[in-house]
Amino acid sequence: MYVSANHKNGKPIHMNDNYKRQLVLRKLYPHAKVLNVYGDLEDGRVKNSSSKSLRYLVSPKVKSYKEKKFTGPMAQHSRLRENPQVLKTAISFLWPNS
């Protein structure tokens, strides 16, 4: 299902009840650093509005928010954890000085 969102801040145009309940989490983790990785096969089948809506949910309250889109065959949701570029991004996010 395609969910529309404001592309500037990620705010979903329509929020389901589960998403609304998660808005309270914005206040709980002010020192958190968030890395949001998502894949795009660029075949038009899957839209990333829901992936990008995490920005609206957490970014005004967390210490930092970084979003990274990956493309290509290794960007399929189930394969992201096996993608060497995702692993490299995660490692450098967790250990920036290594």
Backbone bond lengths (Angstrom), bond angles and torsions (degrees), N, CA, C in turn:
res aa  C-N    CA-C-N  psi(-1)  N-CA   C-N-CA  omega(-1)  CA-C   N-CA-C  phi
1 M - - - 1.442 - - 1.530 109.04 -
2 Y 1.291 117.49 131.57 1.458 122.56 -179.67 1.519 109.83 -84.06
3 V 1.310 116.46 129.00 1.456 122.37 178.38 1.517 108.23 -115.12
4 S 1.320 116.85 123.91 1.460 120.17 178.88 1.511 109.47 -79.61
5 A 1.333 115.21 148.52 1.454 120.56 179.30 1.516 109.52 -148.79
6 N 1.304 115.27 155.69 1.450 121.60 172.95 1.523 106.31 -69.74
7 H 1.319 117.64 118.95 1.465 120.42 -174.48 1.523 113.02 -72.70
8 K 1.318 117.66 -15.93 1.462 120.10 179.75 1.524 111.46 -78.37
9 N 1.346 117.00 -47.15 1.464 119.44 -176.61 1.524 113.19 -116.15
10 G 1.324 118.60 -1.97 1.460 122.13 177.92 1.512 115.13 79.68
11 K 1.339 118.63 2.37 1.463 120.68 -177.68 1.529 110.17 -64.76
12 P 1.332 116.69 121.54 1.462 119.78 177.90 1.531 111.00 -64.68
13 I 1.306 116.33 142.41 1.459 120.36 177.30 1.525 109.46 -71.02
14 H 1.325 116.21 -37.77 1.470 121.90 176.05 1.522 107.75 -121.87
15 M 1.331 117.71 128.96 1.463 122.07 179.11 1.523 109.23 -114.06
16 N 1.330 116.48 128.11 1.458 118.19 175.53 1.534 108.97 -78.75
17 D 1.318 116.86 170.11 1.466 120.93 -175.59 1.529 112.50 -60.38
18 N 1.332 117.46 -38.20 1.461 120.84 179.95 1.530 110.55 -62.41
19 Y 1.317 116.98 -44.00 1.468 120.90 179.37 1.527 109.73 -64.03
20 K 1.306 117.45 -42.27 1.471 121.32 179.43 1.527 110.93 -60.87
21 R 1.335 117.03 -39.54 1.466 120.35 178.87 1.523 111.29 -64.73
22 Q 1.323 117.47 -30.25 1.455 121.21 -178.60 1.527 112.69 -76.48
23 L 1.316 117.51 -14.88 1.463 120.24 179.37 1.525 111.89 -59.40
24 V 1.322 117.47 -28.00 1.457 121.27 178.32 1.532 111.30 -63.25
25 L 1.328 116.95 -25.31 1.467 120.78 -179.11 1.525 111.91 -66.64
26 R 1.323 117.33 -18.18 1.458 121.11 -179.99 1.522 111.33 -57.11
27 K 1.318 117.17 -28.44 1.462 121.61 -175.60 1.531 113.52 -89.01
28 L 1.317 117.67 -12.29 1.458 120.60 -169.73 1.523 115.88 -88.30
29 Y 1.299 118.62 -23.88 1.461 120.33 -171.09 1.532 112.17 -128.35
30 P 1.322 118.78 63.65 1.462 120.12 -175.40 1.532 114.36 -68.57
31 H 1.331 118.48 -17.69 1.463 120.76 -178.35 1.525 112.36 -100.71
32 A 1.319 116.17 2.95 1.459 120.29 -177.57 1.519 112.04 -72.23
33 K 1.315 114.87 147.11 1.456 122.31 171.24 1.520 105.65 -113.78
34 V 1.316 117.01 125.38 1.460 121.75 -172.90 1.528 110.41 -113.10
35 L 1.323 115.38 130.83 1.455 122.56 172.06 1.521 107.17 -115.68
36 N 1.311 116.99 117.64 1.462 122.56 179.75 1.525 107.95 -108.11
37 V 1.331 116.59 110.23 1.465 120.77 176.74 1.521 108.45 -108.42
38 Y 1.313 115.40 140.19 1.456 119.79 177.60 1.520 109.41 -149.92
39 G 1.317 115.13 156.55 1.452 120.61 -177.40 1.512 112.16 -107.55
40 D 1.321 114.20 152.86 1.458 121.56 176.43 1.518 106.89 -139.69
41 L 1.318 116.16 112.89 1.458 120.56 179.35 1.520 111.15 -76.14
42 E 1.317 116.18 -7.68 1.467 123.83 179.09 1.524 112.32 55.59
43 D 1.335 114.59 36.26 1.460 119.21 177.81 1.526 111.64 -110.56
44 G 1.338 116.23 3.15 1.459 121.26 177.40 1.513 115.30 80.72
45 R 1.326 118.14 -3.50 1.468 119.92 -177.54 1.520 113.21 -78.65
46 V 1.324 117.17 -35.51 1.462 120.71 -175.85 1.519 109.18 -120.23
47 K 1.311 115.90 128.72 1.461 121.19 175.83 1.525 107.96 -94.83
48 N 1.312 117.31 150.17 1.460 121.06 -176.19 1.518 113.99 -103.79
49 S 1.315 117.34 18.05 1.466 119.39 179.48 1.522 111.48 -58.65
50 S 1.328 117.30 -42.01 1.467 118.64 -179.31 1.526 110.77 -68.20
51 S 1.326 117.67 -35.43 1.469 120.50 176.87 1.518 110.42 -63.24
52 K 1.318 115.88 -40.49 1.454 120.79 -176.82 1.530 112.58 -79.12
53 S 1.332 117.44 -15.54 1.467 119.62 -179.20 1.527 112.24 -70.54
54 L 1.320 117.62 -12.12 1.469 120.33 175.31 1.525 110.27 -60.26
55 R 1.334 117.00 -33.48 1.467 120.91 179.09 1.535 109.98 -55.51
56 Y 1.308 116.94 -48.64 1.467 120.45 -178.95 1.523 110.85 -64.01
57 L 1.313 116.27 -37.68 1.463 120.97 -176.90 1.522 112.20 -66.42
58 V 1.323 118.67 -37.55 1.465 119.95 -172.46 1.526 116.58 -119.97
59 S 1.323 118.29 -27.66 1.465 119.35 -166.61 1.518 116.63 -62.41
60 P 1.318 121.37 -31.97 1.463 116.14 -178.68 1.530 112.99 -70.85
61 K 1.308 117.92 -14.00 1.466 120.20 -173.42 1.518 114.67 -116.00
62 V 1.312 119.37 -22.81 1.460 120.10 -177.69 1.524 110.61 -84.02
63 K 1.319 115.24 162.98 1.465 120.44 -177.83 1.533 111.23 -63.94
64 S 1.332 116.80 -42.35 1.459 119.65 176.93 1.521 109.99 -151.34
65 Y 1.307 114.53 154.99 1.468 121.46 179.22 1.521 107.70 -139.31
66 K 1.333 116.28 125.82 1.458 121.54 177.72 1.519 107.78 -128.23
67 E 1.316 115.18 137.01 1.455 121.46 -178.75 1.524 108.32 -122.03
68 K 1.334 116.14 135.18 1.467 119.97 -178.64 1.519 109.39 -138.14
69 K 1.319 116.01 122.81 1.468 122.30 177.29 1.525 108.86 -98.28
70 F 1.332 115.69 135.98 1.452 122.27 176.03 1.518 108.46 -115.69
71 T 1.323 116.19 144.53 1.456 120.93 -178.08 1.520 110.26 -125.78
72 G 1.313 114.86 166.99 1.463 120.87 178.39 1.515 112.09 98.94
73 P 1.325 116.61 178.61 1.467 120.68 -175.38 1.528 113.84 -60.33
74 M 1.341 117.57 -29.89 1.466 120.27 179.29 1.530 111.95 -82.32
75 A 1.326 117.09 6.39 1.454 121.12 179.26 1.523 112.07 -95.38
76 Q 1.319 116.66 -0.14 1.462 119.82 175.49 1.526 108.03 -60.05
77 H 1.331 116.83 139.63 1.466 121.70 -173.49 1.529 112.10 -47.45
78 S 1.311 117.60 -48.09 1.468 120.83 -176.11 1.527 112.80 -71.89
79 R 1.319 117.96 -13.11 1.465 120.63 -178.06 1.526 113.37 -105.50
80 L 1.319 117.46 -5.39 1.464 119.63 -177.95 1.519 112.42 -56.29
81 R 1.314 117.19 -39.20 1.472 119.50 -177.75 1.521 112.42 -68.41
82 E 1.330 117.66 -15.31 1.465 122.23 178.17 1.534 111.54 -99.16
83 N 1.312 117.72 -5.51 1.455 122.68 -175.55 1.535 109.62 -76.88
84 P 1.334 118.47 119.89 1.471 121.04 -178.16 1.534 112.83 -58.97
85 Q 1.322 117.81 -34.05 1.463 120.40 -179.87 1.531 111.30 -70.10
86 V 1.328 117.16 -35.81 1.470 121.13 176.04 1.523 109.01 -65.21
87 L 1.323 116.60 -44.48 1.463 120.32 179.70 1.527 110.78 -61.87
88 K 1.319 116.64 -43.58 1.463 120.77 178.77 1.532 110.72 -61.78
89 T 1.323 116.96 -42.41 1.467 121.68 178.50 1.521 111.00 -63.43
90 A 1.327 116.86 -44.92 1.467 121.19 179.88 1.524 111.38 -63.68
91 I 1.322 117.16 -43.45 1.467 120.84 179.91 1.516 110.45 -62.57
92 S 1.328 116.66 -44.66 1.467 118.27 -178.67 1.522 111.55 -70.77
93 F 1.331 117.95 -26.76 1.463 121.38 175.34 1.543 110.11 -70.36
94 L 1.327 116.15 -44.62 1.466 120.88 -177.97 1.522 112.97 -73.71
95 W 1.317 116.53 -37.70 1.454 122.57 -178.90 1.524 109.49 -127.97
96 P 1.338 118.14 75.75 1.468 121.96 -172.67 1.516 115.44 -63.30
97 N 1.309 118.89 -21.43 1.468 120.23 -176.65 1.521 113.08 -104.12
98 S 1.348 117.51 16.45 1.469 117.26 -178.97 1.502 111.73 -101.53
